[in-house]
Amino acid sequence: MKKQRMIIGITGATGIIYAVRLLEELKRLDIETHLVVSQSAQMTLGYETDMTIHDLKGLADVNYSVKDIGAAISSGSYQTMGMIIAPCSIKTMSQIAYSITDNLITRAADVVLKERKRLVLMLRETPLSLTHIRNMETVTENGGIIFPPVPAFYTRPKTIDDIVDQTVGRVLDLFGFDTGEFKRWGEE
């Protein structure tokens, strides 16, 4: 693999700003991004931002249709570092928990897990039902990481961007990337 590759999936849960910031940071870190956006995420994009789908896709190096289950990222032989789904809906997390791979986001996630690569789900839902918790357990047992975007207030954030930067920085820490964009506990 010549360049490091990361798959980014975006589902229809609230919090699309996390995906936008992830794509911006990965570009800054010179990581090749492979983007899949669900139809629900396209609706959420309109609710939560002034961006167009063209603007969002412009942040990625490669874009795929959610319906293209034969795309390169649907194969274990296509090398990637792993995948981040931001935000991740309960529906998508539940499909991943049980290997229901009827779209490219869930298929790519299933491939990442079977290849023992890192899968991070920025799960957006509250409160949680027992079924949600059991599905989170199943994803975790299969090697995935459930990462709800919960803000850290010890950093004394002053803006929403501060909160988003800290959360995105912590997610990228899981892949060994230090964005340098947020305060860490015990460090000046």
ABEGO torsion letter per residue (X at the ends): XABBBBBBBBBABBGAAAAAAAAAAAAAAGBBBBBBBBAAAAAAAAAABABBAAAAAAABABBBBAABAABAAABAABBBAEBBBOBBBAAAAAAAAAGBBABAAAAAAAAAAAAGBBBBBBBBBOBBBAAAAAAAAAAAAAGBBBBBBBBBAAAGBABAAAAAAAAAAAAAAAAGBBAGABBBBGBX
